[in-house]
Every structure is written in C-alpha cells, then in structure tokens.
Amino acid sequence: MARFIDELKRSHHCGALRAADEGKEVVLFGWVASSRDHGGCVFVDLRDREGITQLVFDPDFAGHGDAPKKAYDLAQSLRSEWVIGIRGVVIGRGSNKNPRLATGEIEIRVVELTVFNKSETPPFEIADSIDTGEEKRLQYRYLDLRRAPLQQTLRTRHKINQVTRRYFDSAGFLELETPVMVKYTPGGARNFLVPSRMHQGKFYALAESPQLFKQLFMDAGFDRYFQIVKCFRDEDLRVDRQPEFTQIDVEMSFVNQDDIFRMVEGLIFTIWKEVLGIDLHEKYPSGRFPQMPFEESMGHYGNDKPDLRFAMPHTDITDDVIAQNGGGIPFFAAIAEKFTTGKYRRDLPTEIVKALRIPADIAGKLSRAELDKLEEFVKGMGAKGLARAKVDGEGNWLQSPLAKTVTPELRTAINARVGAKEGDLLFFQFGKESMVQTVMANLRIHLAKKLGLIPETGHGGSFNFLWVVNPPLFEYDEDRKTWAAAHHAFTRPHDECVEMLETDPGKVLCYRYDLVLNGFEVGGGSIRLHDPAVQAKVFAALGINDDEAKQKFGFLLDALKYGAPPHGGLALGMDRLAMLLSGAESLRDVIPYPKTQKGTDSMTDAPNKVAPEQLAELKVRVVEPQAS
C-alpha cells in the first residue's frame, strides 16, 4: 500500500481518460463498482466521484514481467465496494466501445493492484437507480452518497455556491457572518432553543434567519452584504422544508425594490448559464422576470407561489353568488345570506366561492372514477367535498347535483365569468377563505400532474420565474380578532398607504416580494422600515406599545435612531434552488445529511436522550409525556 500512496500518486480520476490517452501509464484509485471473471481475465468497473473506468486484469499482459499475473491473482478476490489502487496502461477498446460510459473508448490493462480496504456486503446496491426505501438509504447515507445521481446534485450545489460568491464579490458585496445563537424575537417561525450553562434558566435561540443582524450591517454602513448561511426552524416538514437549511442572504442600502430585483435577476441568470448552460435571455429577453400583484396571485391561483408552466386559473365567483342570493344552491345561499345581512364584510377574511375550469380538450382524459377520487383528495385537506359540473353546448350543467337547483341566471353568470365552453369541466369549492384557497391551489397542481401538463417531479426542462409583489402588510387573526404582521413588523408600507395604518390596516400594501419558480417560493424579502415614526405607527396597528416594542426589538429600534439608511434585501433558498436546478424530488436529495420527514437523523440516531448529569448542569428538567 505504501508504494501506491507514497510513490504512485493518482494520475487521473476514473472519468477522465479518453481515446487520446491510449498508451499512457496511469494510476487510479477508487471503489469496485462491479467485478466479472470471464475465465482468463477479470474485468472490474472502478468508480470514483468523476465516473467509471473499466479495468482488465490479464495475467498474460506482455512486457511487464510477472506483475500482471500477481495483480490478476489478487483481482479474483475483489468484491463490490472494496477500495483499491491500480497502475496500468490505457488501451483502446476498438469495436467494443461502451457508449454508456464517458470512458467507454478505452480500458486499463492493470500491471499492479493494491487493496486499501475491504467492504462488507452493502445493505443496498450502489447504483444510479435503486428501489431501496428512503429510510434505509438515509440510515446509510454515506453509502447513498456514493451513487452518481446524489453526487451530481451535490456538485450542482457546489457550483451554485461558487457562482454566487463570484457574482456578489464582483458587484461589491462583502461576505459577512452573523451569529447562530441569538435572542428569541417573536413574529417568525418557531425557534429551536439552546439552554445556557453559564446563565442558568436562560436560553439562546438558533437563528431562523440573519434578518435583524443584516439590517444592523446596513446601519453600520457596510452598504452591500451577502452570506451563504445556515438557518434553523422548528417547523413541520414537507418536500421543500428541512429543520436546518441554507439560504443566500442579501441586503443593500440606498435601494428601492427594483434595484434588488435587478441584482437578484442577474444572479439567477448567471447561475442558470454557468451551472446548467441555459441562457434565460431566450425566454426573458429583457433580462427581467415578470411581476404579479399578490391579490391577482391569490385570486387566480389560491397562493402566492403560482406554477405558471400551465394555465388553469381559479375564478372567484363570490360576487355572482351574492348577486343571485345563492342562485338556488343551498350552500351558496348560506354564504350569500351572511353578506347581505351584514354579518360579513367583503374586505375582511370570510367565506368565498371559487370555480376551476378544466378545458374540454384535456377534461376528457379524466374518467368518472378519477373524478370521484378527486373528492377524497380535497377532503384530505379539510374540505367537505368537491362540487362539479360538465358544460354542454347550450351552457347547461350536466353530471352534477347542482344542475337540479341552480337558477339559469347564476349558471349563466358563472359560465360567463369563467369562460366556460362545451365539454369543459367546472369544479367548485366554497367556505372559509383560507381553506378554499388552499384546496383549490393544491387541486390545480394535482390535476396538472394527472393531466400531464407538468411532470410529477422535476422541472421538465421548463423554468417559469415570477415576482409576486405588493402584498398586504397585515393579515387578520380571526382567533384573536386583531391584525398581525403578514411577514415581519419591519416591512415598509407603500407611501400612499401610511395614513391607512391608523384607519384601515387591512388595505395597507407593502414592499414585500417573493421570487417564485415553477410553484416554489425560492426567495423572499422586503424593503425595510428605516423611519422610526412610521415604525411606531406599524407597531400601534399591531397593538404593540412602546414598552413591548422595546422589550422585543429594543436593539434594532435603538439602531434606527442613529442614522439608519433606506435599505432592503432578500434571501434565496439555496436548497430549493439546488433541488429545482437538478430536478431532484425533495430537499433531502440535495442536502448531504438531511433529516427524515419526522425530523430525525436515522444515521446518527439524533435527536437522542442525554445523561441526567448534563441536564442537571444546565438546570433543565425533562417532562415525560403522559401515557395515553
């Protein structure tokens, strides 16, 4: 072994050699991907992170004494995942080329072989495509990471990091670090808490983002900041969420919203060009992404991250239902009555009715059985059911219980509102606004996948970007019957809306924005409040008095008193970008050591219990859950 490590240094990676290298003597290191004894010669596929090279152990390889015979004898014992080193000569494969390998034009006739380490039989095959369950693969993540698809996604992630650093450095940004253990401040996601040994009974919070600190960098005069930073949120997990994640964090001084958009668009165009070789100017010649008001996004798509790779918008038909007093449909009538009696105000969150039209040319792909299953799909999200109707040539509704009671006036109004034509399918959802929006947004995506409008996973070669802009500053908390910050309390309202902070908070729009790609929010941020007077009005609208504001945000409020510049920023989800660029199915595929859907690390068995002595030192006591 010492000869290989000390004298024979690696000359090439396993994916590097080509026909032009024929005749060269080379040294390769790697893992045995497969071994085949063909009676007289042993063939081995040697793998490292760059690819695979075929090795041939021929005992009669002339011109090298008895070394090839010794290598051949040892090669007969090789097994999968053994770690080996070889010295050999590059030979052309002639007509036996393997077009599936980048190195398929050549093979290595081995002269010397050493075994660095043997391997037990792996718990699953190390191959590009395997059917092993994710739980098992995460338990042996270090083996899973040997597979080429995962290595490629992590290579993509590496490239994004490098492009990002070069881009921001060339634009005059400073890469600055912020604390990970911070003071808990309310208003964002749930934090992980860290007990302090030196200050017993007190806790740090793991930073959910560098938000307040990057604003302080602007107050300190650094002007342009960025950071590729770890963040932590104690939230329920899903396909695009992990408890610890990485974001590209950006903040700029003396800018407006459009300045930030241009800077981020430049980064995205650069990443797509350098990582994927795709010039986004072909789709966006101006170098700019389209913008959509938040209200339009919610109205047409039910959320603020619409997937625009396909059409099929929703239509809010609440006003038609109210105008027709429910139009003969009992559950529509109940909603209309609440508005006409003044129980609900149209400008506050309430109950709504929405319709989704499926054009006739694709509606025919859905069988009656599939249509019936859609009702179970929406019930899984809390809906009571899913009303539907098929439109005939005269505008009548067929195959629907609604057809028996709906008035011609309401049917005509709805058909006109949604643009219904013969053969179209209409789906209806009604009830609490938040529920209707969620159900219809998810139903739209579910149908798009079922109808083949978008792939089940991945980008399908299409990248549709969108800025969602001008959302409300506040959202109504129906439980507490008060207004709450929709994002955070330091977002700047539109100048023309400042007066409404005291009179009509629900109509106050703000400079907050999200960058959306194929239905995923890949970034979000805002222009910050730097004016203490306006900040005080925002706090008042939230019911936060001076003492409470100082207790929660005192250090930031103090900084605003000492000459804070106008500033704003954004954070891009590094993990989501990597997932969408690589076409991976989930964030777990682009994070080297992710958590499971239950938030555990099955490889290291974390989280785990700690010794009583450790808890005692921290003055922390565990309360065991009550037996059910």
C-alpha positions as CSV (number, residue, x, y, z in Angstrom):
1,M,0.0,0.0,0.0
2,A,2.8,2.4,0.9
3,R,4.1,2.1,-2.7
4,F,0.8,3.5,-4.0
5,I,0.3,6.2,-1.5
6,D,3.9,7.3,-1.2
7,E,5.4,6.6,-4.6
8,L,2.5,6.1,-7.0
9,K,0.3,9.2,-6.9
10,R,-3.1,9.2,-8.6
11,S,-2.7,10.4,-12.2
12,H,-6.3,10.7,-13.3
13,H,-9.8,10.4,-11.9
14,C,-11.9,7.5,-13.2
15,G,-14.0,9.6,-15.5
16,A,-11.1,11.5,-17.2
17,L,-9.5,9.1,-19.7
18,R,-10.3,9.1,-23.4
19,A,-9.0,7.6,-26.6
20,A,-6.3,10.3,-26.9
21,D,-4.8,8.9,-23.7
22,E,-4.1,5.5,-25.3
23,G,-0.7,4.1,-24.4
24,K,-0.3,6.2,-21.2
25,E,0.7,4.6,-17.9
26,V,-1.8,5.7,-15.3
27,V,-2.6,5.3,-11.6
28,L,-6.2,5.2,-10.5
29,F,-7.8,5.0,-7.1
30,G,-11.5,4.2,-6.3
31,W,-14.2,1.7,-5.4
32,V,-15.1,-1.6,-7.1
33,A,-18.4,-0.9,-8.7
34,S,-18.6,-4.4,-10.2
35,S,-16.3,-7.4,-10.9
36,R,-16.7,-10.1,-13.6
37,D,-14.4,-13.1,-14.1
38,H,-14.6,-14.1,-17.7
39,G,-12.3,-17.1,-17.4
40,G,-8.8,-16.0,-18.2
41,C,-9.3,-12.2,-17.5
42,V,-11.0,-10.3,-14.7
43,F,-13.0,-7.2,-15.6
44,V,-13.6,-4.6,-12.9
45,D,-15.5,-1.3,-13.1
46,L,-13.6,1.2,-11.0
47,R,-15.7,4.1,-9.6
48,D,-14.8,7.5,-8.0
49,R,-16.7,10.8,-7.9
50,E,-15.8,11.6,-11.5
51,G,-17.1,8.4,-13.2
52,I,-16.2,4.8,-14.1
53,T,-13.3,3.2,-15.9
54,Q,-13.1,-0.4,-16.9
55,L,-10.1,-2.3,-15.7
56,V,-8.8,-5.6,-17.3
57,F,-6.7,-7.9,-15.2
58,D,-4.9,-10.1,-17.9
59,P,-2.2,-12.4,-16.5
60,D,-0.6,-12.6,-19.9
61,F,-0.2,-8.8,-20.4
62,A,3.2,-8.8,-22.0
63,G,6.2,-6.6,-21.3
64,H,5.7,-6.2,-17.5
65,G,7.2,-9.3,-16.1
66,D,5.1,-11.3,-13.6
67,A,3.4,-8.2,-12.1
68,P,0.2,-8.6,-14.2
69,K,-0.1,-12.2,-13.0
70,K,0.2,-11.2,-9.4
71,A,-2.5,-8.5,-10.0
72,Y,-4.7,-11.0,-11.7
73,D,-4.5,-13.5,-8.8
74,L,-5.4,-10.8,-6.3
75,A,-8.2,-9.4,-8.5
76,Q,-10.0,-12.7,-8.4
77,S,-10.9,-12.0,-4.7
78,L,-12.2,-8.4,-5.4
79,R,-15.8,-7.7,-4.3
80,S,-18.1,-4.7,-4.6
81,E,-17.1,-1.5,-2.7
82,W,-13.6,-2.7,-2.0
83,V,-11.3,0.3,-2.1
84,I,-8.3,-0.3,-4.4
85,G,-5.5,1.4,-6.3
86,I,-4.1,0.3,-9.7
87,R,-1.2,1.0,-12.0
88,G,-1.8,0.2,-15.6
89,V,-1.7,1.1,-19.3
90,V,-4.5,2.8,-21.3
91,I,-5.7,0.5,-24.2
92,G,-8.2,1.3,-26.9
93,R,-11.3,-0.9,-27.0
94,G,-11.7,-0.8,-30.7
95,S,-15.2,-2.0,-31.8
96,N,-16.0,-3.0,-28.2
97,K,-16.7,0.7,-27.2
98,N,-19.3,1.2,-24.4
99,P,-21.4,4.3,-25.4
100,R,-22.9,4.4,-21.9
101,L,-19.6,5.5,-20.3
102,A,-17.7,8.7,-20.9
103,T,-14.6,6.5,-20.8
104,G,-16.1,3.8,-23.0
105,E,-13.5,4.1,-25.7
106,I,-10.7,2.8,-23.5
107,E,-9.9,0.3,-20.8
108,I,-6.9,-0.1,-18.4
109,R,-4.7,-3.2,-18.6
110,V,-3.6,-3.5,-15.0
111,V,0.0,-4.1,-14.0
112,E,-0.2,-3.5,-10.3
113,L,-3.1,-3.8,-7.8
114,T,-3.4,-3.0,-4.1
115,V,-6.4,-3.3,-1.8
116,F,-6.7,-0.3,0.5
117,N,-9.7,-1.6,2.3
118,K,-12.3,-4.4,2.1
119,S,-16.0,-3.9,2.4
120,E,-18.8,-6.0,3.8
121,T,-21.8,-6.5,1.5
122,P,-23.6,-3.2,1.4
123,P,-27.2,-3.1,2.7
124,F,-28.3,-1.9,-0.8
125,E,-26.8,-1.7,-4.3
126,I,-24.7,1.3,-5.1
127,A,-26.2,2.1,-8.4
128,D,-27.9,5.0,-10.2
129,S,-31.4,3.6,-9.9
130,I,-32.4,1.5,-6.9
131,D,-35.7,0.7,-5.3
132,T,-34.4,0.8,-1.7
133,G,-36.6,2.8,0.6
134,E,-35.5,6.2,1.7
135,E,-35.4,5.3,5.4
136,K,-32.8,2.6,4.7
137,R,-30.8,4.9,2.4
138,L,-30.8,7.7,5.0
139,Q,-29.6,5.3,7.6
140,Y,-26.6,4.5,5.5
141,R,-26.3,8.0,3.9
142,Y,-22.6,7.7,3.4
143,L,-23.3,4.8,1.1
144,D,-26.2,6.5,-0.6
145,L,-23.9,9.5,-1.3
146,R,-21.6,7.2,-3.4
147,R,-24.4,7.0,-6.0
148,A,-23.8,9.2,-9.1
149,P,-27.2,11.0,-9.0
150,L,-26.6,12.3,-5.5
151,Q,-23.0,13.2,-6.2
152,Q,-24.3,15.1,-9.2
153,T,-26.8,17.1,-7.2
154,L,-24.1,18.0,-4.6
155,R,-21.9,19.1,-7.5
156,T,-24.7,21.3,-8.7
157,R,-25.0,22.7,-5.2
158,H,-21.2,23.4,-5.1
159,K,-21.4,25.2,-8.4
160,I,-24.3,27.4,-7.2
161,N,-22.2,28.4,-4.2
162,Q,-19.2,29.3,-6.2
163,V,-21.1,31.3,-8.8
164,T,-22.9,33.1,-6.0
165,R,-19.7,34.1,-4.3
166,R,-18.1,35.3,-7.5
167,Y,-21.2,37.3,-8.6
168,F,-21.6,39.2,-5.4
169,D,-17.9,39.8,-4.9
170,S,-17.8,41.4,-8.4
171,A,-20.8,43.5,-7.5
172,G,-19.1,45.0,-4.4
173,F,-20.8,42.9,-1.7
174,L,-19.0,41.9,1.4
175,E,-19.5,38.3,2.7
176,L,-20.1,38.8,6.5
177,E,-21.1,36.3,9.1
178,T,-23.9,36.7,11.7
179,P,-24.5,34.8,15.0
180,V,-26.1,31.4,15.0
181,M,-27.1,31.6,18.7
182,V,-29.3,34.7,19.2
183,K,-32.1,36.2,21.2
184,Y,-35.5,34.9,20.6
185,T,-37.7,37.5,18.9
186,P,-41.4,36.8,18.1
187,G,-43.0,37.1,14.8
188,G,-41.3,34.5,12.7
189,A,-41.1,30.7,12.6
190,R,-40.8,28.6,15.7
191,N,-37.2,28.6,17.0
192,F,-35.0,25.9,18.4
193,L,-33.9,26.8,21.9
194,V,-30.4,26.3,23.3
195,P,-30.1,26.3,27.2
196,S,-27.2,28.4,28.6
197,R,-25.0,26.7,31.1
198,M,-23.4,30.0,32.2
199,H,-26.7,31.8,32.5
200,Q,-28.9,29.1,34.0
201,G,-32.6,29.3,33.3
202,K,-32.0,31.4,30.2
203,F,-31.9,30.3,26.6
204,Y,-30.5,31.2,23.2
205,A,-32.5,30.7,20.0
206,L,-31.0,29.2,16.9
207,A,-31.3,31.9,14.3
208,E,-34.2,31.3,11.8
209,S,-32.5,33.9,9.6
210,P,-29.9,36.7,9.9
211,Q,-32.8,39.2,9.4
212,L,-32.1,41.7,12.2
213,F,-28.3,41.4,12.0
214,K,-28.1,42.1,8.3
215,Q,-30.2,45.2,8.9
216,L,-27.7,46.2,11.5
217,F,-24.9,45.8,8.9
218,M,-26.7,48.4,6.9
219,D,-26.9,50.7,9.9
220,A,-23.2,50.1,10.4
221,G,-22.5,51.4,6.9
222,F,-21.4,48.2,5.1
223,D,-23.8,49.1,2.2
224,R,-23.8,45.7,0.5
225,Y,-23.8,42.4,2.4
226,F,-24.3,38.7,1.4
227,Q,-23.9,35.4,3.2
228,I,-24.5,31.8,2.4
229,V,-25.8,30.9,5.8
230,K,-27.3,28.1,7.8
231,C,-30.8,28.8,9.3
232,F,-32.9,26.8,11.7
233,R,-36.7,26.5,12.1
234,D,-38.6,24.1,14.3
235,E,-41.5,23.5,11.9
236,D,-43.4,20.6,10.5
237,L,-41.5,19.2,7.5
238,R,-42.6,18.7,3.9
239,V,-41.0,18.1,0.5
240,D,-39.4,21.6,0.4
241,R,-38.7,22.2,4.1
242,Q,-36.0,21.0,6.5
243,P,-35.3,22.0,10.1
244,E,-31.9,23.2,9.1
245,F,-31.4,24.8,5.8
246,T,-29.1,27.1,3.8
247,Q,-30.0,30.4,2.3
248,I,-28.3,33.1,0.2
249,D,-28.8,36.2,2.3
250,V,-28.6,39.6,0.7
251,E,-29.0,43.2,2.0
252,M,-28.4,46.5,0.3
253,S,-28.5,50.2,1.3
254,F,-29.9,53.2,-0.6
255,V,-32.0,51.0,-2.9
256,N,-35.6,50.5,-3.9
257,Q,-37.5,47.3,-4.7
258,D,-36.5,47.4,-8.4
259,D,-32.8,47.7,-7.6
260,I,-33.0,44.5,-5.6
261,F,-34.9,42.7,-8.3
262,R,-32.2,43.6,-10.9
263,M,-29.4,42.4,-8.6
264,V,-31.2,39.0,-7.9
265,E,-32.2,38.5,-11.5
266,G,-28.6,39.0,-12.5
267,L,-27.6,36.3,-10.1
268,I,-30.3,33.9,-11.3
269,F,-29.3,34.4,-15.0
270,T,-25.7,33.8,-14.1
271,I,-26.4,30.6,-12.1
272,W,-28.5,29.1,-14.9
273,K,-25.9,30.0,-17.5
274,E,-22.9,28.7,-15.6
275,V,-24.5,25.7,-13.9
276,L,-26.9,24.4,-16.5
277,G,-25.6,26.1,-19.6
278,I,-29.1,27.7,-20.1
279,D,-29.4,31.3,-21.3
280,L,-32.5,32.6,-19.7
281,H,-32.4,35.6,-22.1
282,E,-34.0,33.3,-24.7
283,K,-37.2,33.3,-22.5
284,Y,-36.7,36.6,-20.8
285,P,-35.0,38.9,-23.5
286,S,-35.1,42.0,-21.3
287,G,-33.2,40.2,-18.5
288,R,-36.2,40.8,-16.2
289,F,-38.8,38.5,-14.7
290,P,-42.5,39.3,-14.9
291,Q,-44.3,40.6,-11.8
292,M,-47.8,39.8,-10.5
293,P,-49.6,41.6,-7.7
294,F,-50.3,39.4,-4.6
295,E,-54.0,40.0,-4.9
296,E,-54.0,38.6,-8.5
297,S,-51.9,35.6,-7.5
298,M,-54.3,34.7,-4.7
299,G,-57.4,35.3,-6.9
300,H,-56.2,33.2,-9.8
301,Y,-54.1,30.6,-8.2
302,G,-55.0,30.4,-4.5
303,N,-51.5,31.1,-3.2
304,D,-48.6,33.5,-3.6
305,K,-46.3,31.0,-5.4
306,P,-48.2,30.0,-8.6
307,D,-46.8,27.5,-11.0
308,L,-47.1,29.2,-14.4
309,R,-45.9,26.3,-16.5
310,F,-49.6,25.8,-17.3
311,A,-52.8,27.8,-17.2
312,M,-56.0,26.7,-15.5
313,P,-56.5,29.7,-13.2
314,H,-59.2,29.8,-10.5
315,T,-62.1,32.3,-10.6
316,D,-63.6,33.9,-7.6
317,I,-67.4,33.8,-8.1
318,T,-68.4,35.1,-4.7
319,D,-69.8,38.3,-6.1
320,D,-72.0,36.4,-8.6
321,V,-73.3,34.1,-5.8
322,I,-74.1,37.1,-3.6
323,A,-75.8,39.0,-6.5
324,Q,-78.0,36.0,-7.2
325,N,-78.7,35.2,-3.5
326,G,-77.1,31.8,-3.9
327,G,-78.8,31.1,-7.2
328,G,-80.9,28.1,-5.9
329,I,-77.9,26.2,-4.5
330,P,-78.4,25.9,-0.7
331,F,-74.8,26.1,0.5
332,F,-74.2,29.1,-1.9
333,A,-77.3,30.7,-0.5
334,A,-76.0,30.4,3.1
335,I,-72.8,32.3,2.2
336,A,-74.8,35.0,0.3
337,E,-77.1,35.5,3.2
338,K,-74.2,36.3,5.6
339,F,-73.1,39.1,3.2
340,T,-76.5,40.5,2.6
341,T,-77.3,40.6,6.3
342,G,-74.1,42.4,7.0
343,K,-72.6,39.6,9.1
344,Y,-69.5,39.5,6.9
345,R,-67.6,42.4,5.3
346,R,-66.1,41.8,1.9
347,D,-62.8,43.5,2.9
348,L,-62.1,41.0,5.7
349,P,-61.3,37.3,5.5
350,T,-64.6,35.5,5.2
351,E,-66.2,32.8,3.2
352,I,-65.8,32.7,-0.5
353,V,-66.8,30.6,-3.6
354,K,-64.3,29.7,-6.3
355,A,-64.5,27.8,-9.6
356,L,-61.8,26.0,-11.6
357,R,-62.4,25.4,-15.3
358,I,-60.8,22.4,-17.0
359,P,-60.8,22.9,-20.8
360,A,-62.7,20.3,-22.8
361,D,-59.6,19.2,-24.8
362,I,-58.0,17.8,-21.6
363,A,-61.0,17.2,-19.4
364,G,-61.8,14.1,-21.4
365,K,-58.7,12.5,-20.0
366,L,-60.4,12.2,-16.6
367,S,-62.5,9.1,-16.2
368,R,-65.6,9.1,-13.9
369,A,-63.7,7.0,-11.4
370,E,-60.8,9.6,-11.4
371,L,-63.3,12.4,-10.9
372,D,-64.8,10.7,-7.9
373,K,-61.4,10.2,-6.4
374,L,-60.8,14.0,-6.5
375,E,-63.5,14.4,-3.8
376,E,-61.4,12.2,-1.5
377,F,-58.3,14.3,-2.4
378,V,-59.9,17.6,-1.3
379,K,-61.4,16.0,1.8
380,G,-57.9,15.2,2.9
381,M,-57.2,18.9,3.0
382,G,-60.2,19.7,5.2
383,A,-62.9,20.3,2.5
384,K,-66.3,18.9,2.9
385,G,-66.4,17.8,-0.7
386,L,-65.9,18.9,-4.3
387,A,-68.9,20.1,-6.4
388,R,-68.5,19.7,-10.2
389,A,-70.4,20.1,-13.4
390,K,-69.9,19.4,-17.1
391,V,-71.0,22.1,-19.6
392,D,-73.0,21.2,-22.7
393,G,-73.4,23.2,-25.9
394,E,-76.2,25.3,-24.5
395,G,-74.4,26.1,-21.3
396,N,-76.3,23.7,-19.2
397,W,-74.6,21.8,-16.4
398,L,-74.6,18.0,-16.6
399,Q,-73.5,15.2,-14.4
400,S,-73.9,17.3,-11.3
401,P,-76.4,17.6,-8.4
402,L,-76.0,21.3,-8.8
403,A,-77.9,21.1,-12.1
404,K,-81.1,20.3,-10.3
405,T,-81.4,23.5,-8.3
406,V,-79.1,26.2,-9.9
407,T,-81.0,29.1,-11.4
408,P,-80.4,29.9,-15.1
409,E,-79.3,33.4,-14.0
410,L,-76.5,32.1,-11.7
411,R,-75.4,29.4,-14.1
412,T,-75.2,31.9,-17.0
413,A,-73.3,34.3,-14.8
414,I,-70.8,31.7,-13.7
415,N,-70.3,30.4,-17.2
416,A,-69.6,33.9,-18.4
417,R,-67.2,34.6,-15.5
418,V,-65.1,31.5,-16.0
419,G,-65.3,31.5,-19.9
420,A,-67.0,28.0,-19.9
421,K,-67.4,26.3,-23.3
422,E,-68.9,23.0,-24.4
423,G,-67.2,20.0,-22.8
424,D,-65.5,22.0,-20.1
425,L,-65.4,20.7,-16.5
426,L,-66.2,23.1,-13.7
427,F,-65.1,22.4,-10.1
428,F,-66.4,24.4,-7.2
429,Q,-65.2,25.0,-3.7
430,F,-66.8,27.2,-1.0
431,G,-66.3,28.0,2.6
432,K,-63.7,29.7,4.8
433,E,-61.4,31.7,2.5
434,S,-58.1,30.2,3.7
435,M,-59.4,26.6,3.3
436,V,-60.8,27.3,-0.2
437,Q,-57.6,28.9,-1.4
438,T,-55.5,26.0,-0.1
439,V,-57.8,23.3,-1.6
440,M,-58.1,25.0,-5.0
441,A,-54.4,25.7,-5.2
442,N,-53.5,22.1,-4.5
443,L,-56.3,20.8,-6.7
444,R,-54.9,22.8,-9.6
445,I,-51.4,21.3,-9.2
446,H,-52.8,17.8,-8.6
447,L,-54.8,18.0,-11.8
448,A,-51.9,19.4,-13.8
449,K,-49.8,16.4,-12.9
450,K,-52.6,13.9,-13.5
451,L,-53.3,15.5,-16.9
452,G,-49.6,15.6,-17.9
453,L,-49.3,19.3,-18.0
454,I,-46.3,19.2,-15.7
455,P,-44.1,16.3,-14.6
456,E,-44.7,14.6,-11.3
457,T,-41.3,15.8,-10.1
458,G,-38.6,18.0,-11.5
459,H,-38.7,20.9,-13.9
460,G,-39.3,19.0,-17.2
461,G,-37.0,21.4,-19.0
462,S,-39.2,24.5,-18.2
463,F,-38.3,27.3,-15.8
464,N,-41.0,29.9,-15.2
465,F,-40.0,32.7,-12.9
466,L,-42.3,35.3,-11.3
467,W,-42.1,38.1,-8.8
468,V,-45.2,38.3,-6.6
469,V,-45.4,41.8,-5.3
470,N,-47.5,44.3,-3.3
471,P,-49.0,42.0,-0.6
472,P,-50.9,43.4,2.4
473,L,-48.7,44.4,5.3
474,F,-51.1,42.8,7.8
475,E,-53.3,39.7,8.0
476,Y,-56.3,39.3,10.1
477,D,-56.0,36.9,13.1
478,E,-59.6,35.5,13.3
479,D,-58.9,33.8,16.7
480,R,-57.5,37.0,18.4
481,K,-59.8,39.3,16.3
482,T,-56.8,41.6,15.6
483,W,-54.3,42.4,12.9
484,A,-50.9,40.6,12.8
485,A,-47.8,41.2,10.6
486,A,-48.1,39.1,7.5
487,H,-44.3,38.9,7.2
488,H,-42.5,40.9,9.9
489,A,-43.1,44.2,11.6
490,F,-40.2,46.0,9.9
491,T,-41.5,45.9,6.3
492,R,-42.1,49.3,4.7
493,P,-45.6,50.1,3.7
494,H,-46.4,51.9,0.4
495,D,-46.1,55.6,1.0
496,E,-49.7,56.2,-0.1
497,C,-50.9,53.6,2.5
498,V,-49.2,55.1,5.5
499,E,-52.3,57.1,6.5
500,M,-54.4,53.9,6.5
501,L,-52.2,52.4,9.2
502,E,-54.5,54.1,11.7
503,T,-57.8,53.9,9.8
504,D,-57.9,50.8,7.7
505,P,-54.9,48.4,8.3
506,G,-56.3,45.7,6.1
507,K,-55.8,47.8,3.0
508,V,-52.2,48.7,3.7
509,L,-49.9,47.3,1.0
510,C,-46.1,46.9,1.4
511,Y,-42.8,46.5,-0.3
512,R,-42.5,42.8,0.3
513,Y,-41.8,40.3,-2.6
514,D,-41.3,36.7,-3.4
515,L,-39.4,35.1,-6.2
516,V,-41.3,32.1,-7.5
517,L,-40.1,29.3,-9.8
518,N,-42.4,26.5,-11.0
519,G,-44.7,26.8,-8.0
520,F,-41.9,27.0,-5.4
521,E,-41.0,30.1,-3.5
522,V,-37.2,30.3,-4.0
523,G,-36.7,33.7,-2.4
524,G,-38.4,36.4,-0.5
525,G,-37.6,39.7,1.1
526,S,-38.7,43.3,1.6
527,I,-37.8,46.9,1.7
528,R,-37.3,47.6,5.4
529,L,-38.7,50.4,7.6
530,H,-36.0,52.9,8.5
531,D,-38.2,55.7,9.6
532,P,-38.9,55.5,13.4
533,A,-42.1,57.5,13.1
534,V,-43.7,55.1,10.6
535,Q,-42.3,52.2,12.6
536,A,-44.3,53.4,15.6
537,K,-47.5,53.5,13.5
538,V,-47.0,49.9,12.4
539,F,-46.5,48.8,16.0
540,A,-49.6,50.7,17.0
541,A,-51.6,48.9,14.3
542,L,-50.3,45.6,15.7
543,G,-51.3,46.6,19.2
544,I,-47.7,46.7,20.4
545,N,-47.0,49.6,22.8
546,D,-43.6,51.3,23.4
547,D,-42.6,49.1,26.3
548,E,-43.4,45.9,24.5
549,A,-41.6,47.0,21.3
550,K,-38.5,47.9,23.3
551,Q,-38.6,44.6,25.1
552,K,-38.9,42.5,21.9
553,F,-36.9,44.6,19.4
554,G,-35.0,47.2,21.5
555,F,-31.6,46.8,20.0
556,L,-32.9,47.2,16.4
557,L,-35.1,50.2,17.4
558,D,-32.1,51.8,19.0
559,A,-30.1,51.4,15.9
560,L,-32.8,53.1,13.8
561,K,-32.3,56.2,15.9
562,Y,-28.7,56.7,14.9
563,G,-29.0,57.4,11.2
564,A,-30.3,54.2,9.5
565,P,-30.1,54.3,5.7
566,P,-33.0,53.2,3.4
567,H,-32.3,49.5,2.9
568,G,-33.8,46.3,1.8
569,G,-32.9,42.7,1.0
570,L,-33.9,39.2,0.2
571,A,-33.0,35.6,1.0
572,L,-32.9,32.8,-1.6
573,G,-33.3,29.2,-0.6
574,M,-30.1,27.5,-1.6
575,D,-31.6,24.1,-1.0
576,R,-34.6,24.8,-3.1
577,L,-32.5,26.3,-5.9
578,A,-30.3,23.2,-5.9
579,M,-33.4,20.9,-5.9
580,L,-35.1,22.8,-8.8
581,L,-31.9,23.1,-10.9
582,S,-31.1,19.4,-10.5
583,G,-34.6,18.1,-10.9
584,A,-34.5,16.3,-7.6
585,E,-37.6,15.1,-5.9
586,S,-37.1,16.7,-2.5
587,L,-34.7,18.8,-0.4
588,R,-33.4,15.6,1.1
589,D,-31.8,14.8,-2.2
590,V,-29.7,17.9,-2.3
591,I,-28.7,18.2,1.4
592,P,-25.7,15.9,2.2
593,Y,-27.0,14.8,5.6
594,P,-30.7,15.6,5.8
595,K,-33.4,14.9,8.4
596,T,-36.2,12.5,7.7
597,Q,-39.8,13.6,7.3
598,K,-40.1,13.2,11.1
599,G,-37.1,15.5,11.7
600,T,-34.8,12.7,12.8
601,D,-31.3,11.7,11.7
602,S,-31.5,8.0,11.3
603,M,-27.8,7.7,10.5
604,T,-26.6,9.1,13.9
605,D,-29.8,8.5,15.8
606,A,-30.5,12.1,16.6
607,P,-32.2,13.6,18.5
608,N,-31.4,11.4,21.4
609,K,-31.7,11.5,25.2
610,V,-28.8,12.9,27.2
611,A,-27.4,11.9,30.6
612,P,-29.2,13.2,33.7
613,E,-25.8,14.8,34.7
614,Q,-25.9,17.0,31.6
615,L,-29.4,18.2,32.3
616,A,-28.6,18.9,35.9
617,E,-25.6,21.0,34.8
618,L,-28.0,23.1,32.6
619,K,-30.7,23.2,35.3
620,V,-33.1,21.7,32.7
621,R,-35.7,19.1,33.6
622,V,-37.4,16.8,31.0
623,V,-41.1,16.4,31.5
624,E,-42.0,12.9,30.2
625,P,-45.3,12.8,28.1
626,Q,-48.3,11.4,29.9
627,A,-49.3,7.9,28.9
628,S,-52.4,8.0,26.7
